[in-house]
Amino acid sequence: MALTPRNTPPFHPPRTTRPTPSATKANEAIRALVDARAGQDWSSAESAAYEVLLIEWAAATRGVSGDIIEAA
Protein backbone atom coordinates (compact mmCIF):
# COMPACT_ATOMS: atom_id res chain seq x y z
CA MET A 1 0.00 0.00 0.00
CA ALA A 2 1.42 3.36 -1.00
CA LEU A 3 0.91 6.35 1.22
CA THR A 4 0.12 9.63 -0.44
CA PRO A 5 0.04 13.02 1.27
CA ARG A 6 -3.33 14.69 1.68
CA ASN A 7 -1.94 18.08 0.76
CA THR A 8 0.54 18.73 -1.99
CA PRO A 9 3.47 20.80 -0.72
CA PRO A 10 3.72 24.24 -2.33
CA PHE A 11 5.99 24.53 -5.33
CA HIS A 12 8.58 27.27 -5.14
CA PRO A 13 10.27 27.81 -8.50
CA PRO A 14 13.98 28.63 -8.43
CA ARG A 15 14.91 32.27 -8.14
CA THR A 16 15.67 33.80 -11.50
CA THR A 17 16.50 37.31 -10.36
CA ARG A 18 19.64 39.00 -11.53
CA PRO A 19 22.37 39.84 -9.03
CA THR A 20 22.16 43.33 -7.61
CA PRO A 21 24.88 45.83 -8.49
CA SER A 22 26.19 45.63 -4.91
CA ALA A 23 26.39 41.82 -5.13
CA THR A 24 28.25 42.08 -8.41
CA LYS A 25 30.61 44.69 -6.95
CA ALA A 26 31.34 42.55 -3.89
CA ASN A 27 31.90 39.49 -6.08
CA GLU A 28 34.38 41.37 -8.24
CA ALA A 29 36.25 42.59 -5.15
CA ILE A 30 36.42 39.04 -3.79
CA ARG A 31 37.79 37.75 -7.09
CA ALA A 32 40.38 40.53 -7.27
CA LEU A 33 41.57 39.83 -3.72
CA VAL A 34 41.79 36.08 -4.29
CA ASP A 35 43.55 36.49 -7.65
CA ALA A 36 46.07 38.95 -6.19
CA ARG A 37 47.00 36.55 -3.38
CA ALA A 38 46.84 33.26 -5.30
CA GLY A 39 49.41 30.81 -3.97
CA GLN A 40 50.54 33.11 -1.18
CA ASP A 41 49.87 33.24 2.54
CA TRP A 42 47.32 35.81 3.62
CA SER A 43 47.92 38.32 6.37
CA SER A 44 45.33 38.66 9.11
CA ALA A 45 44.20 41.97 7.56
CA GLU A 46 43.68 40.31 4.16
CA SER A 47 41.74 37.45 5.77
CA ALA A 48 39.55 39.95 7.60
CA ALA A 49 38.93 41.92 4.39
CA TYR A 50 37.93 38.68 2.64
CA GLU A 51 35.45 37.84 5.40
CA VAL A 52 33.90 41.32 5.24
CA LEU A 53 33.54 41.03 1.46
CA LEU A 54 31.82 37.67 1.86
CA ILE A 55 29.39 39.17 4.38
CA GLU A 56 28.66 42.06 2.02
CA TRP A 57 28.14 39.68 -0.89
CA ALA A 58 25.82 37.45 1.15
CA ALA A 59 23.76 40.42 2.31
CA ALA A 60 23.52 41.78 -1.23
CA THR A 61 22.40 38.46 -2.69
CA ARG A 62 19.67 38.20 -0.06
CA GLY A 63 18.50 41.75 -0.63
CA VAL A 64 19.43 42.83 2.89
CA SER A 65 19.82 46.56 3.03
CA GLY A 66 21.75 48.66 5.48
CA ASP A 67 25.35 49.16 6.40
CA ILE A 68 27.62 46.24 7.01
CA ILE A 69 29.64 46.69 10.17
CA GLU A 70 33.21 45.47 9.92
CA ALA A 71 33.90 43.20 12.85
CA ALA A 72 37.46 42.42 11.91
ABEGO torsion letter per residue (X at the ends): XBBBBABBBBBBBBBABBBBAAAAAAAAAAAAAAAAABGBBBBAAAAAAAAAAAAAAAAAAAGBBEBBBBAX
